């Protein structure tokens, strides 16, 4: 026997319509609320990002508080023109605070009497947030002491480099003796160091190298003692290796969140000199030098080319930017990149400043595939190597700087010091 369901009555159908309308109304209200809440969330996220970035941008003008405030207002005007911005005077030296607010108009929840919602954001940025150890490695080869203004003029490369290193120290260290949270060291580099190589042209570590310190006067005295000298070639790899030894040497910070930074000034042109690897010079009229270096004066394995024949000269490498790279130069380039990769993997951040780099300044990114290849000249290889050893964010050259003239170095070094020292606090 079949059973048939009775058709709903008119009253029942009316109730179903009312309930359906209510359900639809609730669904529409829920969707509308979600949309408006989403708009509030997005607007606040955008404001937070802008306020954070504005605070960091403002720190680049510190300790000039007026200029820092102007930088914040300019940044916010360009990126969040509808926001209200307040930049109160920070009671703490070399810090800046930014407060932002923005009104977000509502669409759907106006029915609840809410026409708009105000979102707010707050950021503080400044100096001394984290423990920082940083070491400068300064090219002090013969080429740094030649050119316009040399030997003592402000446009002479070695003079300008020393002034840049002093400006860097001034920016990171306040007062004569700063907080132990920030330590600075420096070393010049050429083709070798004395010790272990006693050759006169090697960098005299005792008088020119400065271990990590927070005593600005001591650091700057060592910087002022730096001098350029030729005759030992250029070993960028060895300069970076020595900087890393200082970075993790006596007194370095061991806390897990400490920043470890190397700033290296270079033209990117590795040039090998047999004497820098402990191979004695050949007196006039004597047989050729032995290709075997004195082990006690030999370069570190990480930065030592395997080809030691002193009769195979690399002296023509720097004569023109169009020359193909020489065998030991290519090997040193590979070792330089390998060392940089190792340091970065251990948490070291590397900033690179190019000066007197062969070829034309460009925006090309690092091409790791051509490092150490014979068919590239210094005009391409040197600049590419410098970009590759820098700790730049993928797709950028944000850790590589290049000075067209020596007088630009102070501004570049000061900017890098600010990027290192000034961080987001809250």
Steps between C-alpha positions, in 0.01 A plus 500: 500500500659828391496809710494851361638798687243769542566827324596787728225733582503866408598587857789254492619633169495848646712391794752338265528822299553703816765259628673496161503876492647510849768246407589700189509819703732339756724364225518840328576668833772243577656545156481877534656488845779277370566739213512804727718322755730392218530859384588606855765226523657592165499872579672444833759266349582761237526770765727286720735432209510869407562616858777242549670602175458870578666455839795319344526767230503769766790339686723561198486871583582463870638655716335796318152461652346773282625336181385160627148628565489661155608168343218318681235750390624489141496120494150476647369770267615296203395155623200564728372847405169452686665417832540735792861492619664607823875494558556588866846601614665187637648535849765243405801604296508377140149353502186607320135417566219507243126483570250466218121478474259464212120500464348209308145556367255213549256375238285224646508554875369854461163338573631449853580870527873456438599731216878472539776342705835652595809280474827592668864395485811582698869445436827592663837465333847595607845404603632235735220246480727199449860411574706586191853398402626651177840506330616714208749354251667785309698460178844647575685398182715733291214606272321655799786748540507624143278737308347843545583663832760247609679456727315714755204662328142416594435355153792255526342150530686390815436834673131487407476136611645583841259791541213270403610247763512777761150618401380140526641478853351838598156381389509169687672618818366794698741678731862402543412166660164360392282221634640148488200410283691634197856401412703609198825370354698566183782362290671617185591228249738452206649173377623383842522581870800547726480259684547231371671645192783735599519662156507876544202562273267275700249672729659556845226368725656639818464862390207500255257226612242571771324217692138547604457795733247759612769764556458736209827687554704178500329371186542826312868524596559164329299615198715811473811280502389313187719563193496367147795312354554289189719201428298213646199486269139493618328210672136588568443151638776539759370842602155354561651207689692732733186710557315184603780406744458840665121469493511182708814589691554632851195661658245419229136463598380144555128562556286317247344813347826694452560649157835420337586730209794546262530809282764460229636770269648365177541542126434126464828437319683206658867514397756241603857576599733206571676688779171539685486120510841466660704454180826695527595761244764417241818709532624648173701240306382211715308194382119521504328483837387168626124456454476347846395753765646514847228321706547744786407795274246332276150637445212325679372200303154656463649791303809344341514413129632156416725633220816631666734542203654846558595525133136499400423865558157639566635854490315591181158435651449861607654662192172510313143406581479315168761236584373148560544390858815306582496143642583591859265796494215274392589254776508778759160621379355153556656480846372848586144402408531167684617678816218757476246217468649332807489818706143579399393146586645553850287812549739775388342787307730645231477852359723575201614844384657515155752772412703523181328192360590413140237565235174692522279522805175313438194350667571141394448240771757245615560221249666219694541296184771724354719535810842354419439450127792582271306664219392799712714810541548705814249747357228243566646256752610740774168676552309174472717341770436789740125474448511125559685519832253759636209377716241657272137391510413277203427708191671811639840661557396640837831410670719623215598866464729656244678833524576678175747726679685458830319798653175299495636245745414684823134527407484133404672378817279723717188364333614140554574576867147632541352191336703283738436695818147629462235230532129472569442494876123463527 
